[in-house]
Amino acid sequence: MRVVFPDGTAVRASPLAARRAEACDFGLYLDARWAPTWPAALIEWEDFGLPRDPVAAAAAIRNAFARASAGEIVEVGCVGGLGRTGTVLACMAMLAGVPPATQ
């Protein structure tokens, strides 16, 4: 699924079942089962948990967002493409200028 943020930056959110090496310039993956053989970063992040290294995770998310902002095709994925992937997309939305909810 292609996600376009308000600043125009676009990324693709994918489940593991949609794994295709030729489909992106860079991948940010949240599960080692992706086993990318293309340019990618892997965040150690257990399903239903938190990233093992939050500082490194934040840097990887910022880097992937910067690549997407520069026009690269960036893919973000975990196993199902919903939970951890959705959390990363929320982080990227904030990088794109979406303000946090204040309720």
C-alpha positions as CSV (number, residue, x, y, z in Angstrom):
1,M,0.0,0.0,0.0
2,R,1.4,3.4,-1.0
3,V,1.2,6.0,1.8
4,V,1.6,9.7,0.9
5,F,2.2,12.1,3.7
6,P,0.9,15.7,3.7
7,D,4.4,17.0,2.7
8,G,4.3,14.8,-0.4
9,T,6.7,12.2,0.8
10,A,5.6,8.7,-0.1
11,V,6.5,5.2,1.2
12,R,5.2,1.8,0.7
13,A,3.8,-0.3,3.6
14,S,4.1,-4.0,3.0
15,P,3.5,-7.3,4.7
16,L,6.2,-10.1,4.5
17,A,4.0,-12.0,2.1
18,A,4.5,-9.1,-0.5
19,R,8.3,-9.4,-0.3
20,R,9.8,-8.4,-3.7
21,A,13.4,-7.2,-4.0
22,E,13.0,-5.4,-7.2
23,A,10.2,-3.2,-5.9
24,C,12.1,-0.6,-3.9
25,D,15.4,1.4,-3.6
26,F,15.6,0.9,0.1
27,G,13.7,-1.0,2.8
28,L,13.2,-0.5,6.5
29,Y,12.1,-3.8,8.0
30,L,11.0,-4.6,11.5
31,D,11.3,-8.3,11.4
32,A,14.5,-10.4,10.5
33,R,12.4,-12.8,8.4
34,W,12.4,-10.2,5.6
35,A,16.1,-11.1,5.1
36,P,16.7,-8.4,2.5
37,T,19.4,-8.8,-0.1
38,W,18.8,-5.3,-1.3
39,P,19.7,-2.0,0.4
40,A,17.9,-2.0,3.7
41,A,18.0,-1.4,7.4
42,L,16.6,-3.9,10.0
43,I,15.2,-2.7,13.3
44,E,15.2,-5.4,16.0
45,W,11.7,-5.1,17.2
46,E,9.7,-8.0,18.6
47,D,6.1,-8.2,17.6
48,F,3.8,-6.6,20.2
49,G,6.9,-5.1,21.8
50,L,9.2,-2.1,21.5
51,P,12.4,-1.7,19.5
52,R,15.4,-3.3,21.2
53,D,17.4,0.0,20.7
54,P,15.0,2.9,20.6
55,V,17.8,5.4,19.6
56,A,18.9,3.3,16.7
57,A,15.3,2.7,15.7
58,A,14.6,6.5,15.6
59,A,17.7,7.1,13.5
60,A,16.7,4.4,11.1
61,I,13.2,5.8,10.7
62,R,14.6,9.3,10.2
63,N,17.1,7.9,7.6
64,A,14.3,6.0,5.7
65,F,12.1,9.1,5.7
66,A,14.9,11.3,4.4
67,R,15.5,8.8,1.5
68,A,11.8,8.8,0.7
69,S,11.7,12.6,0.8
70,A,14.6,12.7,-1.6
71,G,12.5,10.6,-4.1
72,E,13.7,7.1,-3.4
73,I,11.2,4.3,-3.4
74,V,11.2,3.2,0.3
75,E,9.3,0.2,1.7
76,V,8.5,-0.3,5.4
77,G,7.4,-3.7,6.5
78,C,6.9,-6.1,9.4
79,V,5.2,-9.5,9.2
80,G,1.6,-8.4,8.7
81,G,2.3,-4.9,7.5
82,L,0.0,-3.4,10.2
83,G,1.3,-3.1,13.7
84,R,5.0,-2.2,13.8
85,T,4.7,-0.9,10.2
86,G,1.8,1.4,11.3
87,T,3.9,2.7,14.2
88,V,6.8,3.6,11.9
89,L,4.3,5.3,9.5
90,A,3.0,7.3,12.5
91,C,6.6,8.4,13.3
92,M,7.1,9.3,9.6
93,A,3.9,11.3,9.6
94,M,5.2,13.4,12.4
95,L,8.5,13.9,10.5
96,A,6.3,15.1,7.6
97,G,4.8,17.7,9.8
98,V,1.6,16.1,11.1
99,P,1.1,17.4,14.6
100,P,0.4,14.9,17.4
101,A,-3.2,14.7,18.6
102,T,-3.9,16.9,21.6
103,Q,-6.9,15.5,23.4
